[in-house]
Amino acid sequence: MGDPVKTRKKYSTPSHMWIQERITRETKLSGQYGLKKRQEIWRAESLVKKFRSLARQIAGIRGDSSAEQERLLGKLLRMGVIGSDSKLNDILTLDATDFLERRLQTIVLKKGLASTAKEARQIVLHGFVTIDGERRRVPGSLLSVNEEDSIAYVGPSREQTVQTPKRAVEDEKAEKSSDEKALEEAPKEVPSEEKTEEVVEEKTESSPAEEKKEESKEEKKGESS
């Protein structure tokens, strides 16, 4: 059985790490399903390889292998990976996305409990999702069809949650636009006649320094004459 403390690695790494086609595909899947590490994709791919090899082994058995087929098909049916009318050959067409669709994070997003894949991962990690009344904090855990029906959200209401940076920016833009509209709609103050008269009088009145200059000019003219 092995040491229960030291868990085995549940995935196999790619044989060639730096292939552009594979990196592009994994980057697209990471953004689509809100994955944090590429190991989550490799874990799904390892499950695909495992069930494909089991299907090939059962198909190669000589004699009656109906019991083994029903056992394998029933397991995948309970996991929600295949349909009720699927056959053994359908297992060979499985892809990593079939298992990524059964992750708790993805199902929370499909149920409408979160608006984005990253938000779904966050509420799962914070313990806001329960299955049969039990909190689940592993976004990558695979759910069966029966567990999917009993999923529930037990976190705070949407009004009490902290705004995301995107929502905060949108609110700031909305506030600025409303303030600008209010300024545009506000009536502009028209200067009254009394104020204009006062301004004109202030402009016409001469300063004491100018009066002294004029007096000195007049005195010089009187002396010269």
N, CA, C and O of each residue as an XYZ file, in Angstrom:
900
protein
N       0.821     -1.213      0.000
C       0.000      0.000      0.000
C       0.853      1.261      0.000
O       0.432      2.284     -0.540
N       2.016      1.212      0.579
C       2.876      2.391      0.601
C       2.647      3.229      1.844
O       1.741      2.973      2.636
N       3.478      4.220      1.990
C       3.385      5.107      3.132
C       2.187      6.037      2.955
O       2.120      6.748      1.952
N       1.226      6.056      3.909
C       0.058      6.936      3.745
C       0.404      8.410      3.865
O      -0.347      9.265      3.396
N       1.538      8.715      4.493
C       1.922     10.118      4.657
C       2.417     10.692      3.330
O       2.083     11.822      2.975
N       3.203      9.919      2.610
C       3.762     10.359      1.332
C       2.848      9.900      0.208
O       2.805      8.718     -0.133
N       2.125     10.844     -0.359
C       1.206     10.509     -1.446
C       1.959     10.374     -2.767
O       2.985     11.019     -2.983
N       1.443      9.547     -3.622
C       2.045      9.352     -4.932
C       1.647     10.474     -5.876
O       0.585     11.078     -5.729
N       2.501     10.742     -6.835
C       2.191     11.729     -7.841
C       1.108     11.178     -8.756
O       1.229     10.073     -9.285
N       0.047     11.959     -8.937
C      -1.123     11.496     -9.662
C      -1.116     11.928    -11.124
O      -2.159     11.905    -11.777
N       0.005     12.308    -11.629
C       0.086     12.715    -13.028
C       1.485     12.422    -13.549
O       2.422     12.232    -12.773
N       1.613     12.389    -14.856
C       2.906     12.196    -15.504
C       3.208     13.436    -16.333
O       2.339     13.943    -17.043
N       4.415     13.913    -16.244
C       4.810     15.113    -16.961
C       5.006     14.809    -18.445
O       5.283     13.663    -18.799
N       4.869     15.803    -19.319
C       5.095     15.578    -20.753
C       6.542     15.184    -21.030
O       7.462     15.598    -20.326
N       6.718     14.391    -22.049
C       8.069     13.941    -22.390
C       8.923     15.099    -22.909
O      10.129     15.142    -22.662
N       8.301     16.035    -23.626
C       9.009     17.212    -24.136
C       8.292     18.456    -23.581
O       7.143     18.729    -23.927
N       8.979     19.187    -22.731
C       8.337     20.288    -22.022
C       8.160     21.527    -22.893
O       7.209     22.283    -22.695
N       9.053     21.749    -23.850
C       9.054     23.018    -24.584
C       8.563     22.847    -26.015
O       9.287     23.130    -26.970
N       7.321     22.380    -26.151
C       6.664     22.285    -27.452
C       5.629     23.398    -27.528
O       4.726     23.479    -26.695
N       5.769     24.254    -28.537
C       4.935     25.455    -28.611
C       3.458     25.116    -28.749
O       2.612     25.783    -28.153
N       3.147     24.113    -29.510
C       1.744     23.738    -29.710
C       1.101     23.305    -28.400
O      -0.025     23.702    -28.098
N       1.806     22.498    -27.625
C       1.268     22.029    -26.346
C       1.153     23.177    -25.347
O       0.171     23.257    -24.608
N       2.143     24.062    -25.317
C       2.113     25.198    -24.390
C       0.943     26.115    -24.707
O       0.272     26.598    -23.795
N       0.691     26.363    -25.994
C      -0.431     27.210    -26.397
C      -1.758     26.589    -25.990
O      -2.652     27.282    -25.505
N      -1.884     25.277    -26.190
C      -3.131     24.594    -25.822
C      -3.342     24.618    -24.319
O      -4.462     24.849    -23.863
N      -2.294     24.385    -23.538
C      -2.417     24.402    -22.076
C      -2.711     25.804    -21.552
O      -3.446     25.956    -20.576
N      -2.151     26.820    -22.183
C      -2.437     28.191    -21.772
C      -3.908     28.536    -22.003
O      -4.534     29.205    -21.181
N      -4.448     28.074    -23.124
C      -5.855     28.313    -23.426
C      -6.761     27.597    -22.425
O      -7.754     28.168    -21.975
N      -6.430     26.365    -22.074
C      -7.224     25.617    -21.100
C      -7.136     26.246    -19.712
O      -8.124     26.276    -18.977
N      -5.954     26.748    -19.354
C      -5.794     27.390    -18.046
C      -6.670     28.621    -17.921
O      -7.261     28.859    -16.867
N      -6.762     29.411    -18.992
C      -7.625     30.584    -18.957
C      -9.100     30.227    -18.985
O      -9.915     30.908    -18.362
N      -9.449     29.174    -19.696
C     -10.853     28.787    -19.823
C     -11.408     28.234    -18.522
O     -12.535     28.551    -18.144
N     -10.626     27.408    -17.832
C     -11.090     26.754    -16.611
C     -10.543     27.403    -15.345
O     -10.788     26.888    -14.253
N      -9.815     28.508    -15.445
C      -9.305     29.198    -14.266
C      -8.314     28.383    -13.469
O      -8.350     28.388    -12.238
N      -7.425     27.679    -14.158
C      -6.456     26.811    -13.496
C      -5.254     27.630    -13.028
O      -4.858     28.602    -13.672
N      -4.690     27.224    -11.912
C      -3.536     27.927    -11.358
C      -2.230     27.300    -11.802
O      -1.237     28.002    -11.994
N      -2.220     25.976    -11.968
C      -1.012     25.260    -12.357
C      -1.320     24.344    -13.542
O      -2.451     23.892    -13.723
N      -0.298     24.086    -14.334
C      -0.459     23.166    -15.461
C      -0.560     21.715    -15.003
O      -0.995     20.848    -15.762
N      -0.160     21.453    -13.766
C      -0.277     20.087    -13.251
C      -1.723     19.620    -13.226
O      -1.981     18.419    -13.301
N      -2.679     20.554    -13.121
C      -4.082     20.170    -13.130
C      -4.497     19.629    -14.499
O      -5.341     18.738    -14.592
N      -3.909     20.165    -15.540
C      -4.166     19.638    -16.886
C      -3.504     18.281    -17.047
O      -4.094     17.360    -17.613
N      -2.285     18.154    -16.554
C      -1.578     16.881    -16.664
C      -2.280     15.780    -15.869
O      -2.240     14.612    -16.255
N      -2.920     16.150    -14.765
C      -3.665     15.159    -13.980
C      -4.865     14.648    -14.780
O      -5.157     13.452    -14.769
N      -5.557     15.554    -15.474
C      -6.694     15.133    -16.303
C      -6.229     14.267    -17.466
O      -6.885     13.284    -17.811
N      -5.114     14.625    -18.063
C      -4.588     13.824    -19.165
C      -4.159     12.436    -18.687
O      -4.310     11.457    -19.417
N      -3.630     12.348    -17.472
C      -3.253     11.042    -16.921
C      -4.476     10.165    -16.694
O      -4.415      8.953    -16.901
N      -5.591     10.767    -16.270
C      -6.822     10.000    -16.106
C      -7.322      9.482    -17.455
O      -7.818      8.359    -17.549
N      -7.190     10.295    -18.486
C      -7.596      9.863    -19.825
C      -6.766      8.650    -20.258
O      -7.310      7.669    -20.765
N      -5.463      8.725    -20.057
C      -4.586      7.603    -20.420
C      -4.939      6.350    -19.628
O      -4.915      5.241    -20.163
N      -5.266      6.531    -18.361
C      -5.599      5.383    -17.502
C      -6.843      4.657    -18.004
O      -6.830      3.436    -18.158
N      -7.907      5.396    -18.258
C      -9.156      4.755    -18.681
C      -9.067      4.237    -20.117
O      -9.728      3.259    -20.465
N      -8.267      4.877    -20.937
C      -8.068      4.349    -22.285
C      -7.354      3.007    -22.242
O      -7.735      2.074    -22.950
N      -6.332      2.908    -21.425
C      -5.606      1.642    -21.321
C      -6.498      0.537    -20.766
O      -6.405     -0.611    -21.201
N      -7.374      0.878    -19.796
C      -8.302     -0.122    -19.263
C      -9.286     -0.575    -20.338
O      -9.615     -1.758    -20.424
N      -9.753      0.365    -21.158
C     -10.683     -0.004    -22.231
C     -10.006     -0.910    -23.249
O     -10.630     -1.845    -23.751
N      -8.746     -0.652    -23.560
C      -8.018     -1.507    -24.506
C      -7.800     -2.903    -23.923
O      -7.896     -3.901    -24.638
N      -7.508     -2.969    -22.637
C      -7.302     -4.278    -21.999
C      -8.587     -5.100    -22.021
O      -8.561     -6.298    -22.302
N      -9.715     -4.446    -21.720
C     -10.990     -5.164    -21.722
C     -11.366     -5.593    -23.137
O     -11.896     -6.683    -23.349
N     -11.079     -4.708    -24.110
C     -11.398     -5.071    -25.494
C     -10.535     -6.227    -25.976
O     -10.954     -6.961    -26.871
N      -9.355     -6.412    -25.419
C      -8.467     -7.493    -25.844
C      -8.690     -8.796    -25.107
O      -8.025     -9.789    -25.399
N      -9.621     -8.814    -24.147
C      -9.889    -10.049    -23.410
C     -10.631    -11.034    -24.313
O     -11.597    -10.678    -24.988
N     -10.168    -12.247    -24.307
C     -10.841    -13.287    -25.080
C     -11.969    -13.877    -24.241
O     -11.799    -14.163    -23.056
N     -13.088    -14.046    -24.862
C     -14.225    -14.580    -24.132
C     -15.187    -13.467    -23.727
O     -15.191    -12.384    -24.312
N     -15.996    -13.757    -22.718
C     -17.023    -12.815    -22.264
C     -16.396    -11.778    -21.335
O     -15.870    -12.112    -20.273
N     -16.461    -10.532    -21.751
C     -15.926     -9.433    -20.934
C     -17.004     -8.399    -20.628
O     -16.703     -7.231    -20.381
N     -18.253     -8.835    -20.645
C     -19.357     -7.899    -20.414
C     -19.341     -7.339    -19.000
O     -19.668     -6.172    -18.784
N     -18.959     -8.174    -18.038
C     -18.940     -7.704    -16.647
C     -17.913     -6.586    -16.468
O     -18.190     -5.576    -15.821
N     -16.725     -6.777    -17.045
C     -15.692     -5.742    -16.951
C     -16.114     -4.468    -17.673
O     -15.845     -3.365    -17.197
N     -16.773     -4.615    -18.817
C     -17.237     -3.450    -19.554
C     -18.279     -2.666    -18.752
O     -18.214     -1.440    -18.667
N     -19.230     -3.377    -18.172
C     -20.257     -2.703    -17.380
C     -19.657     -2.001    -16.169
O     -20.101     -0.918    -15.788
N     -18.654     -2.618    -15.571
C     -18.018     -2.011    -14.396
C     -17.313     -0.711    -14.777
O     -17.433      0.296    -14.079
N     -16.582     -0.740    -15.880
C     -15.851      0.454    -16.301
C     -16.798      1.542    -16.800
O     -16.632      2.714    -16.459
N     -17.792      1.158    -17.607
C     -18.745      2.139    -18.110
C     -19.582      2.733    -16.975
O     -19.907      3.921    -16.992
N     -19.926      1.907    -15.997
C     -20.703      2.408    -14.857
C     -19.927      3.416    -14.029
O     -20.492      4.396    -13.544
N     -18.633      3.176    -13.867
C     -17.811      4.121    -13.105
C     -17.728      5.470    -13.801
O     -17.887      6.514    -13.169
N     -17.479      5.446    -15.106
C     -17.393      6.700    -15.854
C     -18.753      7.388    -15.957
O     -18.826      8.615    -16.020
N     -19.833      6.597    -15.973
C     -21.166      7.175    -16.010
C     -21.485      7.894    -14.703
O     -22.073      8.975    -14.721
N     -21.108      7.312    -13.579
C     -21.331      7.961    -12.281
C     -20.489      9.232    -12.150
O     -20.891     10.190    -11.490
N     -19.330      9.227    -12.781
C     -18.485     10.426    -12.764
C     -19.029     11.519    -13.674
O     -18.626     12.676    -13.554
N     -19.931     11.178    -14.574
C     -20.491     12.153    -15.489
C     -19.629     12.425    -16.706
O     -19.829     13.423    -17.398
N     -18.679     11.554    -16.972
C     -17.764     11.754    -18.098
C     -18.375     11.276    -19.401
O     -18.131     11.867    -20.452
N     -19.175     10.202    -19.346
C     -19.806      9.647    -20.537
C     -21.318      9.643    -20.347
O     -21.816      9.880    -19.246
N     -22.040      9.372    -21.428
C     -23.490      9.309    -21.365
C     -23.992      7.907    -21.100
O     -23.222      6.947    -21.062
N     -25.296      7.807    -20.918
C     -25.884      6.502    -20.593
C     -25.836      5.534    -21.776
O     -25.838      4.319    -21.577
N     -25.793      6.058    -23.002
C     -25.777      5.204    -24.188
C     -24.369      4.996    -24.742
O     -24.220      4.533    -25.873
N     -23.341      5.326    -23.976
C     -21.957      5.189    -24.444
C     -21.522      3.732    -24.420
O     -22.051      2.917    -23.664
N     -20.547      3.425    -25.267
C     -20.007      2.083    -25.353
C     -18.511      2.117    -25.069
O     -17.941      3.169    -24.781
N     -17.888      0.943    -25.156
C     -16.472      0.835    -24.803
C     -15.602      1.652    -25.743
O     -14.596      2.220    -25.318
N     -15.973      1.718    -27.005
C     -15.170      2.480    -27.965
C     -15.214      3.980    -27.699
O     -14.299      4.709    -28.083
N     -16.287      4.446    -27.036
C     -16.395      5.877    -26.730
C     -15.359      6.316    -25.701
O     -15.016      7.496    -25.633
N     -14.860      5.383    -24.906
C     -13.836      5.730    -23.911
C     -12.538      6.116    -24.605
O     -11.779      6.943    -24.098
N     -12.285      5.516    -25.766
C     -11.055      5.830    -26.485
C     -11.058      7.235    -27.071
O     -10.008      7.741    -27.468
N     -12.225      7.872    -27.129
C     -12.322      9.236    -27.672
C     -12.349     10.300    -26.583
O     -12.572     11.475    -26.876
N     -12.127      9.908    -25.333
C     -12.147     10.879    -24.234
C     -10.991     11.856    -24.361
O      -9.944     11.533    -24.923
N     -11.194     13.052    -23.831
C     -10.185     14.104    -23.848
C     -10.028     14.658    -22.439
O     -10.839     14.370    -21.559
N      -8.978     15.459    -22.227
C      -8.737     16.044    -20.901
C      -9.867     16.979    -20.504
O     -10.158     17.122    -19.316
N     -10.509     17.616    -21.474
C     -11.595     18.532    -21.150
C     -12.796     17.812    -20.537
O     -13.557     18.416    -19.782
N     -12.973     16.529    -20.854
C     -14.077     15.771    -20.268
C     -13.941     15.674    -18.759
O     -14.947     15.671    -18.049
N     -12.722     15.594    -18.257
C     -12.493     15.529    -16.811
C     -12.391     16.923    -16.204
O     -12.755     17.117    -15.044
N     -11.905     17.889    -16.964
C     -11.876     19.257    -16.456
C     -13.286     19.805    -16.254
O     -13.503     20.662    -15.397
N     -14.238     19.319    -17.033
C     -15.625     19.751    -16.876
C     -16.251     19.230    -15.589
O     -17.259     19.766    -15.129
N     -15.659     18.185    -15.002
C     -16.220     17.589    -13.790
C     -15.551     18.126    -12.517
O     -15.834     17.638    -11.423
N     -14.695     19.093    -12.643
C     -14.055     19.688    -11.467
C     -15.061     20.537    -10.701
O     -15.995     21.085    -11.286
N     -14.865     20.643     -9.391
C     -15.769     21.413     -8.543
C     -15.794     22.877     -8.965
O     -16.854     23.502     -8.973
N     -14.647     23.422     -9.312
C     -14.568     24.817     -9.731
C     -15.412     25.076    -10.977
O     -16.109     26.088    -11.055
N     -15.353     24.174    -11.941
C     -16.109     24.342    -13.182
C     -17.602     24.206    -12.944
O     -18.390     24.950    -13.528
N     -18.004     23.270    -12.099
C     -19.421     23.060    -11.832
C     -20.013     24.241    -11.064
O     -21.160     24.619    -11.300
N     -19.237     24.830    -10.143
C     -19.696     26.020     -9.423
C     -19.970     27.159    -10.404
O     -20.944     27.896    -10.251
N     -19.112     27.296    -11.404
C     -19.321     28.325    -12.422
C     -20.554     28.021    -13.267
O     -21.322     28.931    -13.580
N     -20.756     26.762    -13.640
C     -21.909     26.384    -14.453
C     -23.220     26.555    -13.692
O     -24.250     26.866    -14.291
N     -23.187     26.355    -12.389
C     -24.387     26.513    -11.573
C     -24.774     27.977    -11.392
O     -25.858     28.270    -10.889
N     -23.915     28.886    -11.789
C     -24.207     30.297    -11.635
C     -23.869     30.853    -10.273
O     -24.304     31.952     -9.929
N     -23.089     30.106     -9.476
C     -22.697     30.587     -8.151
C     -21.549     31.581     -8.218
O     -21.245     32.234     -7.220
N     -20.907     31.709     -9.372
C     -19.811     32.660     -9.576
C     -19.912     33.205    -10.985
O     -20.468     32.564    -11.877
N     -19.362     34.406    -11.176
C     -19.433     35.050    -12.487
C     -18.253     34.685    -13.374
O     -18.375     34.736    -14.598
N     -17.109     34.318    -12.791
C     -15.928     33.931    -13.560
C     -15.321     32.670    -12.958
O     -15.662     32.265    -11.847
N     -14.414     32.057    -13.716
C     -13.762     30.839    -13.234
C     -12.858     31.139    -12.044
O     -12.758     30.329    -11.123
N     -12.201     32.295    -12.054
C     -11.331     32.654    -10.932
C     -12.137     32.930     -9.666
O     -11.711     32.591     -8.562
N     -13.301     33.546     -9.836
C     -14.159     33.776     -8.673
C     -14.674     32.456     -8.108
O     -14.800     32.306     -6.892
N     -14.971     31.499     -8.987
C     -15.411     30.179     -8.529
C     -14.311     29.501     -7.714
O     -14.589     28.883     -6.686
N     -13.076     29.614     -8.166
C     -11.962     29.034     -7.416
C     -11.820     29.703     -6.048
O     -11.529     29.035     -5.056
N     -12.024     31.010     -5.996
C     -11.861     31.744     -4.750
C     -12.903     31.344     -3.713
O     -12.562     31.114     -2.553
N     -14.177     31.257     -4.119
C     -15.209     30.925     -3.142
C     -15.083     29.474     -2.669
O     -15.470     29.156     -1.545
N     -14.546     28.599     -3.514
C     -14.312     27.216     -3.076
C     -13.194     27.180     -2.038
O     -13.320     26.506     -1.015
N     -12.113     27.892     -2.290
C     -10.991     27.914     -1.347
C     -11.379     28.538     -0.019
O     -10.844     28.152      1.020
N     -12.299     29.498     -0.032
C     -12.751     30.157      1.194
C     -13.802     29.347      1.950
O     -14.244     29.756      3.023
N     -14.203     28.201      1.399
C     -15.148     27.331      2.088
C     -16.594     27.771      1.972
O     -17.398     27.481      2.858
N     -16.944     28.471      0.886
C     -18.303     28.953      0.710
C     -19.171     27.980     -0.084
O     -20.317     28.298     -0.402
N     -18.645     26.804     -0.406
C     -19.395     25.816     -1.193
C     -19.511     24.534     -0.375
O     -18.526     24.061      0.192
N     -20.716     23.977     -0.316
C     -20.956     22.733      0.409
C     -21.567     21.699     -0.526
O     -22.240     22.029     -1.503
N     -21.310     20.442     -0.196
C     -21.908     19.307     -0.912
C     -22.477     18.373      0.145
O     -21.738     17.811      0.953
N     -23.784     18.213      0.135
C     -24.487     17.456      1.175
C     -24.211     18.042      2.560
O     -24.088     17.309      3.541
N     -24.116     19.373      2.629
C     -23.875     20.045      3.896
C     -22.440     20.052      4.358
O     -22.150     20.580      5.431
N     -21.531     19.486      3.591
C     -20.112     19.418      3.952
C     -19.318     20.391      3.082
O     -19.472     20.422      1.861
N     -18.470     21.182      3.732
C     -17.683     22.170      3.000
C     -16.589     21.474      2.190
O     -15.929     20.552      2.668
N     -16.419     21.931      0.980
C     -15.359     21.424      0.100
C     -14.440     22.590     -0.248
O     -14.900     23.646     -0.684
N     -13.148     22.392     -0.054
C     -12.173     23.456     -0.274
C     -11.144     23.101     -1.352
O     -10.115     23.767     -1.462
N     -11.409     22.063     -2.145
C     -10.479     21.642     -3.198
C     -11.120     21.929     -4.547
O     -12.035     21.207     -4.945
N     -10.677     22.950     -5.262
C     -11.310     23.273     -6.541
C     -11.172     22.175     -7.584
O     -12.026     22.057     -8.463
N     -10.114     21.366     -7.508
C      -9.868     20.349     -8.514
C     -10.494     19.001     -8.226
O     -10.266     18.054     -8.979
N     -11.280     18.877     -7.157
C     -11.895     17.589     -6.854
C     -12.978     17.268     -7.879
O     -13.769     18.136     -8.250
N     -13.008     16.021     -8.332
C     -13.981     15.580     -9.333
C     -15.280     15.178     -8.638
O     -15.265     14.440     -7.653
N     -16.389     15.666     -9.158
C     -17.697     15.401     -8.569
C     -18.447     14.370     -9.389
O     -18.335     14.324    -10.614
N     -19.206     13.552     -8.700
C     -20.083     12.608     -9.378
C     -21.395     13.300     -9.721
O     -21.635     14.440     -9.322
N     -22.234     12.599    -10.459
C     -23.517     13.181    -10.861
C     -24.405     13.411     -9.644
O     -25.113     14.417     -9.589
N     -24.386     12.512     -8.674
C     -25.210     12.671     -7.476
C     -24.736     13.842     -6.622
O     -25.552     14.566     -6.052
N     -23.431     14.030     -6.533
C     -22.905     15.151     -5.749
C     -23.205     16.491     -6.405
O     -23.355     17.501     -5.718
N     -23.292     16.503     -7.716
C     -23.554     17.755     -8.425
C     -24.919     18.328     -8.069
O     -25.086     19.547     -8.035
N     -25.887     17.471     -7.806
C     -27.231     17.941     -7.488
C     -27.327     18.536     -6.085
O     -28.244     19.311     -5.812
N     -26.407     18.193     -5.198
C     -26.484     18.661     -3.813
C     -25.523     19.799     -3.509
O     -25.279     20.096     -2.340
N     -24.978     20.437     -4.521
C     -24.037     21.527     -4.318
C     -24.814     22.784     -3.923
O     -25.904     23.035     -4.437
N     -24.240     23.576     -3.000
C     -24.914     24.778     -2.508
C     -23.879     25.823     -2.126
O     -22.732     25.503     -1.813
N     -24.311     27.087     -2.161
C     -23.466     28.224     -1.789
C     -23.888     28.726     -0.412
O     -25.060     29.034     -0.199
N     -22.939     28.810      0.528
C     -23.241     29.206      1.910
C     -22.436     30.432      2.328
O     -22.320     30.715      3.520
N     -21.888     31.152      1.375
C     -21.085     32.323      1.690
C     -21.951     33.549      1.906
O     -23.178     33.452      1.898
N     -21.321     34.712      2.100
C     -22.073     35.958      2.278
C     -22.817     36.341      1.017
O     -22.499     35.876     -0.077
N     -23.803     37.186      1.183
C     -24.583     37.633      0.033
C     -23.731     38.510     -0.862
O     -22.675     39.001     -0.464
N     -24.216     38.696     -2.089
C     -23.450     39.476     -3.055
C     -23.298     40.926     -2.621
O     -22.294     41.557     -2.950
N     -24.271     41.474     -1.890
C     -24.187     42.862     -1.455
C     -23.128     43.058     -0.383
O     -22.556     44.142     -0.270
N     -22.852     41.997      0.423
C     -21.890     42.115      1.509
C     -20.466     41.817      1.080
O     -19.525     42.140      1.805
N     -20.289     41.210     -0.078
C     -18.947     40.862     -0.516
C     -18.181     42.103     -0.931
O     -18.771     43.106     -1.334
N     -16.864     42.028     -0.830
C     -16.013     43.151     -1.203
C     -15.997     43.290     -2.711
O     -15.963     42.288     -3.425
N     -16.020     44.516     -3.203
C     -16.031     44.734     -4.636
C     -14.713     44.306     -5.252
O     -13.646     44.512     -4.674
N     -14.797     43.719     -6.413
C     -13.606     43.365     -7.161
C     -13.012     44.623     -7.785
O     -13.730     45.609     -7.954
N     -11.732     44.624     -8.131
C     -11.140     45.814     -8.760
C     -11.888     46.255    -10.005
O     -12.008     47.454    -10.257
N     -12.397     45.303    -10.797
C     -13.113     45.668    -12.013
C     -14.399     46.408    -11.673
O     -14.729     47.411    -12.306
N     -15.126     45.912    -10.671
C     -16.368     46.583    -10.297
C     -16.083     47.950     -9.681
O     -16.833     48.900     -9.906
N     -14.996     48.055     -8.900
C     -14.657     49.341     -8.292
C     -14.348     50.384     -9.356
O     -14.758     51.539     -9.236
N     -13.625     49.980    -10.398
C     -13.305     50.913    -11.482
C     -14.576     51.340    -12.211
O     -14.742     52.510    -12.557
N     -15.472     50.376    -12.442
C     -16.724     50.719    -13.112
C     -17.556     51.677    -12.275
O     -18.177     52.593    -12.815
N     -17.576     51.474    -10.948
C     -18.330     52.374    -10.079
C     -17.739     53.777    -10.085
O     -18.474     54.764    -10.091
N     -16.397     53.867    -10.085
C     -15.758     55.182    -10.128
C     -16.095     55.915    -11.423
O     -16.361     57.117    -11.412
N     -16.082     55.183    -12.544
C     -16.435     55.798    -13.824
C     -17.883     56.278    -13.806
O     -18.190     57.358    -14.309
N     -18.767     55.477    -13.227
C     -20.174     55.870    -13.170
C     -20.358     57.125    -12.314
O     -21.136     58.013    -12.664
N     -19.626     57.193    -11.170
C     -19.719     58.375    -10.322
C     -19.202     59.619    -11.027
O     -19.809     60.685    -10.927
N     -18.081     59.494    -11.742
C     -17.528     60.638    -12.462
C     -18.488     61.126    -13.538
O     -18.699     62.329    -13.698
N     -19.064     60.186    -14.272
C     -19.994     60.590    -15.331
C     -21.214     61.276    -14.755
O     -21.711     62.240    -15.336
N     -21.721     60.784    -13.594
C     -22.883     61.423    -12.973
C     -22.552     62.824    -12.482
O     -23.371     63.735    -12.602
N     -21.329     63.005    -11.916
C     -20.919     64.337    -11.478
C     -20.790     65.291    -12.650
O     -21.193     66.450    -12.550
N     -20.233     64.820    -13.766
C     -20.095     65.670    -14.943
C     -21.455     66.079    -15.489
O     -21.645     67.225    -15.896
N     -22.400     65.145    -15.498
C     -23.739     65.474    -15.968
C     -24.403     66.500    -15.062
O     -25.090     67.405    -15.534
N     -24.193     66.352    -13.738
C     -24.788     67.297    -12.807
C     -24.225     68.702    -13.012
O     -24.959     69.687    -12.925
N     -22.914     68.794    -13.288
C     -22.316     70.102    -13.531
C     -22.842     70.728    -14.813
O     -23.072     71.935    -14.875
N     -23.032     69.902    -15.837
C     -23.549     70.418    -17.095
C     -24.988     70.902    -16.964
O     -25.374     71.916    -17.546
N     -25.784     70.147    -16.181
C     -27.190     70.502    -16.023
C     -27.387     71.677    -15.078
O     -28.417     72.347    -15.157
N     -26.430     71.955    -14.176
C     -26.583     73.041    -13.208
C     -26.633     74.376    -13.937
O     -25.849     74.582    -14.863
N     -27.553     75.325    -13.546
C     -27.642     76.641    -14.222
C     -26.424     77.494    -13.913
O     -25.953     77.560    -12.777
N     -25.929     78.146    -14.959
C     -24.761     79.000    -14.792
C     -25.201     80.347    -14.238
O     -26.249     80.856    -14.633
N     -24.415     80.944    -13.318
C     -24.725     82.229    -12.694
C     -24.459     83.358    -13.681
O     -23.361     83.479    -14.225
N     -25.495     84.195    -13.908
C     -25.352     85.350    -14.795
C     -24.987     86.561    -13.950
O     -25.694     86.831    -12.979
N     -23.943     87.299    -14.251
C     -23.551     88.442    -13.422
C     -24.628     89.516    -13.451
O     -25.101     89.895    -14.522
N     -25.013     90.004    -12.291
C     -26.046     91.041    -12.184
C     -25.505     92.391    -12.610
O     -24.297     92.572    -12.764
N     -26.446     93.369    -12.804
C     -26.046     94.701    -13.252
C     -25.234     95.421    -12.183
O     -24.304     96.167    -12.492
N     -25.605     95.184    -10.891
C     -24.882     95.858     -9.822
C     -23.426     95.430     -9.803
O     -22.529     96.252     -9.615
N     -23.188     94.100    -10.006
C     -21.811     93.605     -9.991
C     -21.019     94.168    -11.147
O     -19.850     94.516    -10.984
N     -21.638     94.264    -12.325
C     -20.923     94.809    -13.482
C     -20.579     96.263    -13.270
O     -19.492     96.706    -13.639
N     -21.509     97.024    -12.669
C     -21.244     98.427    -12.398
C     -20.080     98.583    -11.425
O     -19.219     99.445    -11.601
N     -20.065     97.737    -10.395
C     -18.971     97.807     -9.429
C     -17.643     97.510    -10.094
O     -16.636     98.144     -9.778
N     -17.624     96.545    -11.021
C     -16.383     96.214    -11.718
C     -15.920     97.381    -12.563
O     -14.726     97.678    -12.620
N     -16.879     98.059    -13.233
C     -16.517     99.197    -14.071
C     -15.979    100.339    -13.225
O     -14.993    100.976    -13.594
N     -16.629    100.606    -12.079
C     -16.153    101.661    -11.195
C     -14.759    101.373    -10.677
O     -13.924    102.273    -10.577
N     -14.508    100.108    -10.345
C     -13.182     99.745     -9.857
C     -12.127     99.991    -10.916
O     -11.012    100.417    -10.615
N     -12.504     99.709    -12.198
C     -11.540     99.911    -13.269
C     -11.293    101.397    -13.522
O     -10.171    101.790    -13.843
N     -12.352    102.244    -13.378
C     -12.205    103.666    -13.666
C     -11.468    104.410    -12.573
O     -10.744    105.369    -12.841
N     -11.653    103.967    -11.342
C     -10.977    104.638    -10.241
C      -9.475    104.480    -10.392
O      -8.970    103.397    -10.688
N      -8.774    105.589    -10.182
C      -7.317    105.576    -10.292
C      -6.706    105.336     -8.923
O      -7.304    105.651     -7.893
N      -5.557    104.799     -8.929
C      -4.858    104.505     -7.699
C      -4.174    105.751     -7.163
O      -3.970    106.690     -7.933
N      -3.801    105.818     -5.865
C      -3.114    106.983     -5.294
C      -1.795    107.264     -5.974
O      -1.416    108.428     -6.104
N      -1.088    106.255     -6.409
C       0.202    106.474     -7.070
C       0.018    107.204     -8.384
O       0.815    108.076     -8.733
N      -1.037    106.849     -9.121
C      -1.278    107.530    -10.389
C      -1.653    108.983    -10.170
O      -1.252    109.853    -10.943
N      -2.441    109.261     -9.091
C      -2.804    110.645     -8.787
C      -1.572    111.491     -8.474
O      -1.485    112.638     -8.915
N      -0.617    110.942     -7.719
C       0.609    111.666     -7.394
C       1.404    111.974     -8.657
O       1.972    113.059     -8.782
N       1.450    111.029     -9.594
C       2.184    111.253    -10.834
C       1.563    112.387    -11.646
O       2.267    113.223    -12.212
N       0.232    112.397    -11.693
C      -0.434    113.463    -12.426
C      -0.188    114.834    -11.799
O       0.014    115.811    -12.520
N      -0.203    114.922    -10.455
C       0.059    116.189     -9.773
C       1.470    116.698    -10.036
O       1.680    117.889    -10.262
N       2.449    115.766    -10.003
C       3.827    116.168    -10.260
C       3.995    116.684    -11.691
O       4.750    117.623    -11.942
N       3.266    116.041    -12.634
C       3.331    116.514    -14.018
C       2.771    117.926    -14.132
O       3.351    118.759    -14.829
N       1.659    118.213    -13.466
C       1.074    119.541    -13.519
C       1.990    120.597    -12.911
O       2.075    121.712    -13.426
N       2.689    120.251    -11.803
C       3.599    121.180    -11.165
C       4.764    121.508    -12.090
O       5.187    122.660    -12.179
N       5.281    120.497    -12.777
C       6.397    120.739    -13.706
C       5.967    121.645    -14.846
O       6.727    122.505    -15.290
N       4.731    121.444    -15.323
C       4.244    122.307    -16.414
C       4.105    123.737    -15.932
O       4.414    124.658    -16.689
N       3.637    123.975    -14.659
C       3.503    125.332    -14.126
C       4.854    126.025    -13.974
O       4.967    127.218    -14.255
N       5.875    125.299    -13.536
C       7.204    125.881    -13.385
C       7.787    126.258    -14.726
O       8.391    127.321    -14.867
N       7.611    125.395    -15.716
C       8.156    125.675    -17.036
C       7.493    126.900    -17.671
O       8.145    127.678    -18.367
N       6.202    127.062    -17.424
C       5.495    128.222    -17.991
C       5.875    129.499    -17.272
O       5.378    130.572    -17.614
